[in-house]
Amino acid sequence: MPLSDDNDLHLIHAYLDGELDVMAALAVERKIAADPDLRNLADEIATLKKVLAEKCPPEPLPPQLRSRIEAAFALETTRRMPNWAKIAASILVVAALSSTLTGIALRRIAPQEIVVAELFDAHLRSLMAAQPTDVASSDQHTVKPWFNGRITQSPRVVDLAAQGFELVGGRVDVVGRTPLSTLVYRRREHVISLTEITGRDQLDVPFDWRAENGFAMIRWSNRERSYVAISDLNVNELETFAKVFRGSTS
């Protein structure tokens, strides 16, 4: 989204308060990273917020008011009968996104870190969607040609069902303004996003392994292509996935 000079201050406040959606927050991140004056302003605002939080901590609600709110909330939830599993998942995703997007407030952002954040956020957005794929199929001969015309080079798609990693489809993620192919695999109830980065994409991912907010991220290279796998699987299982995928494409 384009940012105008008139509302930069309001957007920085909203960004630091975690009030922006993912795409708007990423746009603010990029503008802060590119403008030293805005970066200094963001640092000053963040420091002020920290001092105010320390000097003026929020006061607890009066017991009577808390009881009335809890009673009203219990009544409303009884009437509406929401899907608690979806609510719990949404809360976890929002917490993870908030941590990812506001973590840059007190430090300068390297372009590589923006790439990492966009890969991570793409995985989280897929978990919030009705399904994590744009094309849903366990047939590699259906998934691979779907990418033709959508990205510059079709990904390597392999069937790993025999190794316990079911191919469920693929999607296009835009990272650093570059459309990338992401294959989606499933291990039991866990979703794995596997993004392929070619040399022509000129995107640098500065790590081989990382854990963040309950998710693991693993990067490896195979000839001229690099891969980033993201999942809430435990690290050992995600490393096993990386191993069998590498073995199938070597």
C-alpha positions in Angstrom: 0.0 0.0 0.0 1.4 3.5 -0.8 2.2 5.6 2.3 1.8 9.4 2.2 3.9 11.8 4.3 0.7 13.1 6.0 -0.1 9.9 7.7 3.3 8.4 8.3 3.2 9.3 12.0 -0.2 7.7 12.5 0.9 4.6 10.6 4.0 4.2 12.7 1.9 4.5 15.9 -0.6 1.9 14.6 2.3 -0.3 13.5 4.0 -0.3 16.9 0.6 -0.9 18.6 0.1 -4.0 16.3 -3.1 -2.5 14.8 -2.2 -3.0 11.1 -2.9 -6.0 8.9 0.0 -8.1 7.6 0.4 -6.3 4.2 0.1 -2.8 5.7 2.6 -3.7 8.4 5.1 -5.0 5.9 4.7 -1.8 3.8 5.5 0.3 6.9 8.4 -1.9 7.7 9.9 -1.4 4.3 9.4 2.4 4.5 11.0 2.6 7.9 14.0 0.4 6.7 14.5 2.7 3.7 14.2 6.1 5.5 16.7 7.0 8.3 14.4 9.8 9.5 11.4 7.4 9.9 13.6 4.8 11.5 14.8 7.3 14.1 11.2 8.4 14.6 10.0 4.8 15.1 12.8 4.3 17.6 11.8 7.4 19.5 8.1 6.4 19.6 9.0 2.9 20.6 11.2 4.1 23.4 8.5 6.5 24.6 5.9 3.7 24.6 8.3 1.5 26.7 8.9 4.3 29.2 5.2 5.0 29.6 4.4 1.3 30.0 7.0 1.1 32.8 6.0 4.4 34.5 2.3 4.1 34.1 1.4 0.4 34.2 -2.3 -0.4 33.5 -4.4 -0.7 36.7 -6.4 -3.9 37.3 -10.1 -3.9 36.7 -12.3 -3.6 39.8 -13.6 -7.1 40.8 -17.2 -6.1 40.2 -16.6 -4.9 36.7 -14.5 -7.9 35.9 -17.3 -10.2 37.1 -19.9 -8.3 34.9 -17.7 -8.6 31.8 -17.0 -12.3 32.3 -20.7 -13.0 32.9 -21.7 -11.0 29.7 -19.0 -12.8 27.7 -20.2 -16.2 29.0 -23.8 -15.4 28.0 -22.8 -14.3 24.5 -20.6 -17.3 23.8 -23.4 -19.6 25.0 -25.8 -18.0 22.5 -23.4 -18.0 19.5 -21.7 -21.3 20.2 -18.5 -20.4 18.2 -15.9 -22.9 17.0 -13.3 -22.7 19.8 -10.7 -24.5 17.8 -10.7 -21.8 15.2 -10.7 -19.0 17.8 -7.7 -20.6 19.6 -5.8 -21.0 16.3 -6.6 -17.4 15.4 -5.3 -16.1 18.7 -2.1 -18.1 18.3 -1.6 -16.8 14.7 -2.3 -13.2 15.8 0.2 -13.5 18.6 2.8 -14.9 16.3 2.2 -12.2 13.6 2.4 -9.5 16.3 5.7 -10.8 17.5 7.1 -11.0 14.0 5.9 -7.7 12.8 6.7 -5.6 15.8 10.1 -7.1 16.6 11.8 -4.6 14.3 10.7 -1.6 16.3 13.9 -1.1 18.2 16.4 -2.4 15.7 17.4 -1.7 12.1 16.1 -4.2 9.5 18.3 -6.0 7.1 16.7 -6.8 3.8 17.3 -10.5 4.4 15.2 -10.3 7.6 12.3 -8.8 5.7 12.5 -11.8 3.3 12.4 -14.2 6.4 9.4 -12.3 7.9 7.5 -12.5 4.6 8.1 -16.2 4.2 7.0 -16.8 7.8 3.9 -14.6 7.4 2.9 -16.3 4.2 2.9 -19.6 6.1 0.8 -18.2 8.8 -1.7 -16.6 6.4 -2.1 -20.0 4.7 -3.0 -21.6 8.1 -5.7 -18.9 8.6 -7.2 -19.5 5.1 -9.9 -22.0 4.3 -7.2 -24.2 2.8 -3.4 -23.6 2.6 -3.2 -24.1 -1.2 -4.2 -22.5 -4.4 -4.2 -25.8 -6.2 -5.2 -28.8 -4.1 -3.9 -32.2 -5.3 -1.7 -35.1 -4.2 -0.7 -35.7 -7.8 2.6 -34.1 -8.6 1.7 -34.1 -12.3 -1.2 -31.9 -11.5 0.6 -29.5 -9.1 3.7 -28.9 -11.2 2.0 -27.7 -14.4 -0.3 -25.5 -12.4 2.6 -23.1 -11.8 3.3 -22.6 -15.5 2.7 -19.0 -16.4 2.4 -18.0 -12.7 6.1 -18.0 -11.9 9.2 -17.9 -14.0 10.3 -21.5 -13.4 8.2 -24.4 -12.3 9.2 -26.0 -9.0 10.5 -29.5 -8.5 7.5 -31.5 -7.2 8.0 -34.9 -5.6 5.6 -37.4 -4.0 6.8 -38.2 -0.5 3.7 -40.0 0.7 5.7 -43.3 1.1 8.0 -41.4 3.5 5.0 -40.1 5.5 4.8 -36.6 4.0 1.6 -36.2 1.9 1.6 -33.7 -0.9 -1.6 -31.7 -0.6 -1.0 -29.0 -3.3 0.8 -25.7 -3.9 0.4 -22.0 -4.0 2.2 -18.8 -5.1 3.6 -16.6 -2.3 4.9 -13.1 -3.1 8.1 -12.4 -1.2 10.1 -9.3 -1.8 7.7 -8.5 -4.7 8.8 -11.8 -6.3 6.2 -14.6 -6.9 7.6 -17.8 -5.6 6.3 -21.4 -5.7 5.3 -23.0 -2.4 4.5 -26.7 -2.2 2.4 -27.8 0.7 2.9 -31.1 2.5 1.1 -32.6 5.5 2.5 -34.8 8.2 -0.4 -36.0 10.3 -2.2 -32.8 11.3 0.9 -30.6 10.7 1.2 -28.4 7.5 4.6 -27.9 5.9 5.2 -25.0 3.5 8.1 -25.6 1.2 9.2 -22.5 -0.8 11.6 -22.7 -3.7 14.0 -19.8 -4.4 16.0 -19.8 -7.7 19.2 -17.9 -8.3 17.4 -15.5 -10.6 15.0 -14.4 -7.8 18.0 -12.8 -6.0 16.5 -13.3 -2.5 18.9 -14.0 0.3 17.8 -16.1 3.3 20.5 -15.7 6.0 20.1 -18.9 8.0 20.1 -22.7 7.8 17.8 -23.3 10.7 15.6 -21.1 12.9 12.8 -21.5 15.5 10.3 -18.7 16.1 7.0 -18.7 17.9 6.6 -22.4 18.0 7.5 -22.9 14.3 10.7 -24.2 12.8 12.3 -23.0 9.6 15.0 -24.9 7.7 16.9 -23.7 4.6 19.0 -25.8 2.2 20.3 -25.5 -1.3 20.3 -28.0 -4.2 22.4 -26.9 -7.1 21.0 -23.6 -8.3 17.9 -23.7 -6.1 17.3 -23.0 -2.5 14.4 -24.2 -0.3 12.8 -23.0 2.9 10.6 -25.4 4.8 8.3 -24.0 7.6 6.1 -26.0 10.0 5.1 -26.4 13.5 6.5 -30.0 13.3 9.3 -30.7 15.8 12.7 -30.0 14.4 13.7 -33.6 14.0 10.7 -34.4 11.8 11.2 -31.2 9.7 14.9 -32.2 9.2 13.7 -35.6 8.1 11.4 -34.0 5.6 14.3 -31.9 4.3 16.5 -35.0 4.0 14.0 -37.1 2.1 13.1 -34.1 -0.2 16.8 -33.5 -1.0 17.2 -37.2 -1.7 14.3 -37.2 -4.1 15.5 -34.2 -6.1 19.3 -34.9 -6.2 
